[in-house]
Amino acid sequence: MKTGGRAGYLVMPLSSGPMDGLVAAAKAEGQLNVIALPRKYCGYGGIINRFKAKYGVTINEFLPQASSSSEINAIRNARDKTYPQAPDVIDIGLSFAPSPARDGLLQPYKVSTWATIPDRAKDAAGYWYGAYYGRVVFEINADLITKIPLDWADLTAPEYRGAVGLAGDIASNQAIQAILASGLSAANGDVSEAADQGLRFFADLNQTGNFVPIIGNRDSLIDGRTPILIRWDYLALGDRDALMGKTRIEIVRPKTGVVAGVYAQAISAFAPHPNAARLWMEYLYSDETQFAWLNGHCYPIRLPDLVRNGKVSDDMRTRLAQFKDYGDNLDPYFPTPEEQEKARETIMKGWDSIVGVTVRCYPNESPSNVPMVFNDSAILQHHIPL
């Protein structure tokens, strides 16, 4: 049955079928191409290893630091062509998901746990669906910053001159959600004004010299180039674990403008290994992998369902209480895909004219050493955690 993927591929039906048949078809393909999955990101290293061991399918990992926009471009550039490195699946920010679906770059598939994914975090036709989420926080090198900022407005104080950085370039979902969160704070929760207000906030940070226009990461946090780094909480928590006893890390959920960023999964319409892609999706939305994301400091999209069904132990519940000392214990705001898409367009179009600074890789950082070549041009991204 030819129901998706490249011409000539025999693939399983678009709705989830018997697992035995899907497993057999995936094993026959033997491989899966993934992109933009750093092994330290949300516990993806262990997830990848367990999938390979469980199903005997080789996973080819390309461009682990690529951004959401680069993932989509990789599919677009593979249209009607045969590239052994073309991605089968992508992991992208929710605001990026509707566009490739409209452009015919994705193929629909509904996993067997489809009903347990919240409606606002999935496409009704199955072209994409949220998998996990994180919150935008301040990650602070407390060995260098003695007065801890508690909210977005605090970052404008003179003592933070040359201290505040973004963990992603402006095309990354992480940076866009950070700008949106700052604007949500400035707009007193009015999401319709948040993108514009966020641009103005970062323009002020840049004008005062508080904003550092480099793509920050753990190294720049440690050495003081960006001792205050705006990034996802699960990345900050991973840094805190890794630097225990070496660098004192404080993680602050701001008092206002608390935004949750959902990452979505999707299958390329031109997937070289469509059955392996569908099996991968089944695995990601299984209880096993949802808990693996939780252990990796991410919040799995099916968490409410797991809690309702008594599958979350007392020990695992304590993993959800990550913040104790700073900020209000508020539920994050979950922007809809439409709100996110509109905000991303506003931010991308307005950054240069309103903020007026280019966020660059700092000189000693090299791009990924695993190039993916399409149309004779390599897609190379710096450290952009999706």
VOGU-3710 file (C-alpha; in Angstrom, 3 decimals, decimal comma):
1> mktggragyl> 0,000/0,000/0,000  1,522/3,327/-1,075  0,223/5,789/1,471  3,141/8,126/2,032  6,861/8,590/1,642  8,783/8,438/-1,629  7,398/6,773/-4,724  8,095/3,060/-4,729  8,169/2,675/-0,932  5,820/0,184/0,664
11> vmplssgpmd> 4,607/1,736/3,894  2,115/1,012/6,629  -1,265/2,826/6,764  -1,307/6,412/7,996  -3,259/5,535/11,126  -1,454/3,301/13,606  -1,794/-0,354/12,706  -0,754/-3,561/14,468  2,657/-3,010/16,036  4,041/-6,354/14,861
21> glvaaakaeg> 3,555/-5,366/11,229  5,032/-1,916/11,776  8,056/-3,340/13,583  8,672/-5,828/10,778  8,410/-3,106/8,120  10,767/-0,824/10,063  13,302/-3,608/10,528  13,165/-4,291/6,792  14,121/-0,654/6,147  16,841/-0,999/8,783
31> qlnvialprk> 17,616/2,684/9,288  16,219/5,956/10,587  17,578/9,444/9,900  17,177/11,973/12,708  18,271/15,605/12,851  18,780/18,160/15,625  18,770/15,729/18,556  21,716/16,517/20,862  22,342/13,482/23,031  22,375/15,546/26,238
41> ycgyggiinr> 19,112/17,239/25,316  16,140/15,895/27,332  17,859/12,530/27,684  17,812/11,891/23,926  21,059/9,891/24,043  19,483/7,171/26,139  16,263/7,271/24,121  18,167/6,754/20,877  20,235/3,922/22,327  17,211/2,082/23,724
51> fkakygvtin> 15,312/2,363/20,436  18,241/0,850/18,539  18,605/-1,971/21,075  14,873/-2,696/21,184  14,156/-2,763/17,451  17,538/-3,346/15,805  17,151/-0,246/13,607  20,260/1,845/12,956  19,802/5,541/13,770  21,813/8,023/11,716
61> eflpqassss> 22,219/11,222/13,732  22,789/14,365/11,653  23,416/17,974/12,710  22,611/17,599/16,412  22,758/21,368/16,981  20,532/22,417/14,060  17,666/24,862/14,615  13,994/24,222/13,899  14,150/26,331/10,729  17,127/24,304/9,479
71> einairnard> 15,234/21,059/10,047  12,383/22,300/7,881  14,808/23,487/5,212  16,419/20,051/5,190  13,053/18,517/4,267  12,275/21,247/1,733  15,623/20,738/0,009  15,018/16,986/-0,167  11,763/17,361/-2,078  11,719/15,126/-5,177
81> ktypqapdvi> 15,360/14,181/-4,692  17,162/11,152/-3,309  19,558/11,941/-0,477  20,607/9,173/1,901  20,941/11,787/4,679  17,490/13,335/4,205  15,693/13,427/7,587  12,883/10,982/8,251  11,632/12,836/11,313  11,989/16,272/12,844
91> diglsfapsp> 11,727/17,736/16,345  10,736/21,413/16,055  9,271/24,237/18,084  5,475/24,279/17,979  5,402/27,678/16,279  7,324/26,179/13,346  4,990/23,194/12,835  1,939/24,573/10,949  3,922/26,060/8,062  5,619/22,864/6,747
101> ardgllqpyk> 2,309/21,048/7,079  0,638/23,662/4,857  3,541/23,452/2,412  3,177/19,700/1,933  6,463/18,867/3,631  4,964/16,545/6,257  2,947/13,339/6,147  0,251/12,548/8,719  0,450/9,735/11,242  -1,505/9,231/14,454
111> vstwatipdr> 0,271/7,238/17,138  -1,596/4,664/19,198  -1,593/7,028/22,218  -3,064/9,842/20,108  -6,091/10,408/22,344  -3,867/11,186/25,359  -2,116/14,111/23,644  -3,875/17,407/24,508  -5,854/18,797/21,570  -4,157/22,207/21,682
121> akdaagywyg> -0,779/20,513/21,255  -1,521/18,542/18,081  -2,738/18,942/14,526  -6,184/17,384/14,109  -5,125/15,567/10,938  -1,950/14,164/12,520  0,681/16,148/10,629  2,450/17,146/13,860  2,012/16,712/17,605  3,656/18,056/20,736
131> ayygrvvfei> 5,988/15,710/22,566  7,428/17,589/25,550  7,861/21,106/26,821  10,072/23,288/28,956  9,855/26,655/30,638  11,895/29,765/29,906  14,131/30,539/32,897  17,203/32,511/33,909  20,276/30,321/34,349  22,750/32,243/36,508
141> nadlitkipl> 26,397/31,747/37,351  26,068/32,624/41,040  29,851/32,682/41,454  29,845/35,821/39,285  26,363/37,304/39,862  25,749/38,085/43,522  22,378/39,833/43,240  19,954/37,346/41,699  17,371/38,824/39,268  13,864/37,595/40,032
151> dwadltapey> 11,908/38,932/37,056  12,381/40,225/33,517  12,420/43,877/34,526  15,320/43,182/36,900  17,567/42,349/33,931  17,639/46,045/32,961  19,509/47,020/36,159  22,972/48,620/35,719  24,736/45,825/37,629  23,900/43,412/34,790
161> rgavglagdi> 25,755/45,375/32,122  27,378/42,951/29,669  25,824/39,959/31,425  22,580/38,828/29,734  22,614/36,372/26,842  20,254/34,208/24,802  20,907/30,480/24,317  20,035/30,499/20,649  20,091/32,698/17,589  16,990/34,625/16,615
171> asnqaiqail> 15,805/31,882/14,253  15,700/29,329/17,069  12,537/28,434/18,924  14,322/28,902/22,236  15,182/32,538/21,502  11,742/33,339/20,095  10,010/31,946/23,187  12,385/33,897/25,432  11,549/37,150/23,635  7,848/36,294/23,785
181> asglsaangd> 8,109/35,585/27,532  9,805/38,909/28,245  7,085/40,675/26,274  4,331/38,772/28,053  5,737/40,145/31,290  5,923/43,708/29,947  2,403/43,464/28,487  0,936/42,236/31,772  -0,065/38,926/30,244  -1,568/40,256/26,991
191> vseaadqglr> -0,244/37,749/24,461  -1,429/39,872/21,529  1,121/42,534/22,526  3,840/40,207/23,794  5,979/39,920/20,640  6,148/43,693/20,114  6,820/44,320/23,795  9,499/41,620/23,799  11,320/43,312/20,925  11,216/46,620/22,797
201> ffadlnqtgn> 12,497/44,919/25,943  15,518/43,476/24,145  16,081/46,784/22,357  16,345/48,427/25,793  18,689/45,670/27,012  20,885/46,204/23,975  20,845/49,987/24,270  21,925/49,887/27,925  24,689/47,395/27,134  23,198/44,621/29,266
211> fvpiignrds> 22,539/42,315/26,308  25,460/40,259/24,996  24,860/39,475/21,290  26,422/36,011/21,182  24,809/32,578/21,166  25,313/31,634/24,783  25,816/28,160/26,197  27,389/26,440/29,183  30,907/27,612/28,298  29,917/31,282/28,049
221> lidgrtpili> 27,966/30,942/31,302  30,998/29,552/33,117  33,630/31,945/31,766  31,479/35,032/32,327  30,643/36,121/28,802  26,960/35,435/29,556  26,720/34,856/33,324  22,954/35,291/32,999  21,624/33,012/30,280  17,974/32,891/29,157
231> rwdylalgdr> 17,179/29,324/28,176  14,954/26,283/28,680  14,770/24,981/32,229  15,728/21,425/31,250  18,987/22,643/29,705  19,696/24,772/32,761  18,965/21,854/35,082  21,293/19,662/33,038  24,033/22,264/33,422  23,458/22,446/37,165
241> dalmgktrie> 23,820/18,674/37,445  26,963/18,607/35,299  28,624/21,526/37,116  27,810/20,416/40,657  30,797/21,222/42,874  32,499/23,282/40,149  30,263/26,265/39,360  27,329/27,411/41,476  24,252/27,588/39,243  21,005/29,266/40,256
251> ivrpktgvva> 17,875/28,687/38,172  15,157/31,317/38,360  11,674/31,037/36,954  10,726/34,719/36,532  7,796/35,977/38,552  5,917/37,061/35,424  6,031/36,069/31,795  6,310/32,339/32,536  6,088/30,639/29,137  6,091/26,938/28,283
261> gvyaqaisaf> 7,582/25,993/24,948  6,246/22,820/23,351  8,364/20,858/20,871  6,538/18,925/18,188  7,362/15,753/16,261  6,601/15,201/12,583  7,440/12,829/9,738  8,879/14,125/6,477  6,651/13,735/3,432  9,792/12,503/1,661
271> aphpnaarlw> 11,078/10,212/4,418  13,553/7,640/3,068  12,464/5,238/5,835  8,759/5,963/6,516  8,022/2,828/8,538  11,020/3,359/10,800  9,803/6,947/11,216  6,382/5,754/12,358  7,874/3,223/14,731  10,031/6,025/16,167
281> meylysdetq> 6,905/8,080/16,765  5,207/5,168/18,518  8,253/4,824/20,737  8,425/8,542/21,589  4,801/8,608/22,715  5,000/5,388/24,723  4,975/5,525/28,515  8,625/4,436/28,494  9,906/7,411/26,538  7,558/9,916/28,130
291> fawlnghcyp> 9,125/8,970/31,469  12,595/9,142/29,892  11,921/12,765/28,971  10,809/13,449/32,522  14,056/11,962/33,820  15,860/14,261/31,377  14,272/17,311/33,083  11,668/17,802/30,319  7,918/17,774/30,820  6,320/15,037/28,664
301> irlpdlvrng> 3,174/16,052/26,826  1,294/12,999/28,137  2,142/13,780/31,765  -1,474/14,601/32,788  -2,609/11,247/31,400  0,200/9,411/33,199  -0,687/11,144/36,465  -4,414/10,415/36,075  -3,686/6,748/35,569  -1,460/6,490/38,636
311> kvsddmrtrl> 1,719/5,838/36,670  3,769/8,649/38,234  5,486/7,515/41,432  6,062/9,733/44,461  9,749/9,907/43,543  8,904/11,090/40,042  6,524/13,691/41,416  9,444/15,280/43,241  11,183/15,726/39,894  8,463/18,190/38,963
321> aqfkdygdnl> 9,297/20,464/41,909  12,412/21,936/40,315  12,136/25,489/41,653  12,198/26,237/45,366  13,828/29,569/46,061  12,838/32,096/43,419  9,804/33,235/41,488  6,136/32,529/42,010  4,815/29,008/41,675  2,665/29,813/38,652
331> dpyfptpeeq> 1,553/27,513/35,890  3,224/28,555/32,637  1,329/30,085/29,762  0,978/27,761/26,778  0,710/29,892/23,627  -1,444/28,325/20,931  0,244/27,375/17,637  -1,474/30,372/16,027  -0,219/32,744/18,746  3,283/31,337/18,451
341> ekaretimkg> 3,349/31,510/14,675  2,208/35,143/14,720  4,762/36,009/17,419  7,574/34,317/15,509  6,735/36,285/12,353  6,675/39,565/14,290  9,974/38,830/16,037  11,785/37,619/12,930  10,672/40,640/10,903  11,225/43,197/13,651
351> wdsivgvtvr> 14,476/42,159/15,318  16,875/43,945/12,961  14,940/47,203/12,818  13,874/47,381/16,478  16,676/45,679/18,418  19,317/46,332/15,774  21,986/43,803/16,691  23,072/40,478/15,179  23,391/37,536/17,550  26,475/35,611/16,452
361> cypnespsnv> 28,450/32,519/17,301  31,421/33,514/19,398  34,788/32,983/17,694  35,983/29,800/19,389  32,831/27,879/18,547  32,873/25,678/15,472  29,847/24,458/13,525  28,661/20,857/13,511  31,181/18,487/11,964  28,446/16,449/10,340
371> pmvfndsail> 27,401/18,396/7,229  24,173/17,633/5,414  24,564/18,751/1,820  21,617/19,727/-0,368  21,843/21,618/-3,636  25,627/21,722/-3,201  25,425/23,896/-0,095  26,075/22,630/3,410  23,548/23,392/6,135  25,755/24,223/9,098
381> qhhipl> 24,395/25,489/12,387  26,111/26,631/15,531  25,039/25,738/19,046  21,302/26,369/18,788  19,356/24,073/21,118  16,376/23,856/18,802
//
